[in-house]
Amino acid sequence: MLNILVTFLLSLLVSLDGYVIGFSFGLKRIRIPLTIVVMIAGFSSVVILVSMGIGHLIGELVPIKNIQVFAGLLLIGAGLYHFLQDPPLYRRSYFLMIALFMNIDNIGYGIQAGLAQRPLSFAPLAGLLLCVSIVVGVIHGQETKNRFLLRYVSIAPALLFIILGLSKVLLS
């Protein structure tokens, strides 16, 4: 029973990035097509599953902290890119870039889960919760009536990416 709870909590942890990213898109009133969300979640599940297999095979050659710091730096870079450019957030190629950034971190989680001998159900559960968290994040972002956030909505995604990246770098 404890193993199931730990697996669920780890899956929830993996999906928190999706909520923040969904929320930032929702603030800008950008709708992410459900097919894109499902593709991101499916891609995440596959990445976690493969990295779990790698974790089973290689042991502790690469410290998880290094992977999380690298993912944090990429998210900070995405946030800075928002400040310097006005990226076309509605383009599918941008969603692909976000999916790649999110999954660098998921590689670390998957390797860690593989090292800890977590059940393979972790990967699809993480993908499902990621899908739900992105959708809920978009909905919450779109329903936000906070005048401060809405006034500065153009920089909100950049700030959220930078804060998410800093949290990964500083808390790893």
Salt bridges, closest charged atoms under 4 A:
ASP17 OD2 - LYS168 NZ 3.12
ASP105 OD2 - LYS168 NZ 2.63
